[in-house]
Amino acid sequence: MLQAVIIILLCQLAGEVTVLLLALPFPGPVLGMLLLFVGLLIRGETPPALKAFSDTLLRYLALLFVPAGVGLMVHFGLVARDWLPILLALLVSTVLALVVTMLVLTGLIRLRERSHE
């Protein structure tokens, strides 16, 4: 299990350092997750320790939403004041995510059909 934690933390560290050095406009942990994904693709399989740790982490994923909920309640006045822009941003981003997912899936299905011909 310790090996899996070290792998995940090293990928996050590599992402953080890369983002800082190259002044990239997105979070380091996102790049770290991408690095982990690429590493797993190259390896071709997930190490058993990493799979076990990931499954455990996912089991307790709901706990990671507690700080967000507390932050929402702490700043309830701001949320109550700006509820309309927040609602619009949520709706637009959700619709945009659904449309992009639909387009990507459609493209992948067409690509798969072409490769099977």
N, C-alpha and C positions, 0 to 999 in steps of 0.2 A: 504494500500500500504506500509505503514511503517513496518508493521509486516512482509511482504514478504522480504523487504530489510534486515531487521534484521536477518531473517532466512538464507538468502543467505550469508550475511557477517559472521554470526556465523559459518556456515559450512566452509567457506573459512578460518576463523581464526583457527578452529579446525584442518583443513588440514595443515595449515602452522605450527602450534605448534607441531603436530604429526611428520611432516617431520623433523623439527629442533631437536626434542627430540630423534628421532630414527635414525637420519642421513640417511634418505631414499634418493635414487638417482633420485627423480622426483619432479616436482613442487608441492608445497602445495595446490594451487588452484585446481589442478587435483584431489588430494585426497579429498579436500573439496567437489568437484562436485560428486565424488563417494559416499561420506558420505550422501550428499543430495539425491542422487539416491536411496541408500539403505533405507534411512528414508522414502522416498516416497513409495518404495515397501512395506515396513512394514506397513505403514499407509493405503495403498491400493488405495489412491486417492490423487489428488493434491488439496491443499486448494485453494478456489476461489481467495483469495488475491494474492497468489503466481502465479497462472495461469495468472491473469490480468497483474501483473508486468512483468512476463516472456514474455508475448505477446508484451507488450510495448517495452521491451528491444530488442526483436528480430526484431521489426519494424525498429529500428535504428542501427541494427548490422553493416550495411555498414560503419557507421561513425567510427567504431573501426579499420577499415583498413586504415584510413587516416594517423595515426602515422607511420604505416609500410611503406606506400608509400612515406612519407616524409623522413624516414630513408633511404629508397632505393635511393632516389634522392641525399641525402646528401653524401652517400657513393658510388655514381655512378662510381667513378674511380676504386674502388675496385671491383665492380660488373663487370665493363668492362674488367678489367684485368683477373678476375677469372671466366669468363662466362662459360667456358666449364665444370669445376668441378661442378658449380652450376647447370647447365643444366642436367648433368649426375645424380646428387643427386636427382633432382626433378623427372626425368624420372624413376629412380630405385625405389624411394619411392612410386611413384604413381602406378607403376606396382605391387610392393609388396603389397600395400594396396588393390588393386583390387583382387589379387590372394588370400590374406588372407580372404577378404570379401566373395569371391566365395566359398572358402573351408568351412568357417563357415556356410554360407547359405546352402550349399549342406548337411553338417552334420545336421543342424537343420531340413531340409526337410526330411531327412532319419529318424531322431528321431521322427518326427511328424507322418510319415507314419507307423512306428513300433508301436507307441502308439495307433493308430487307428485300428490296426489289431485285 
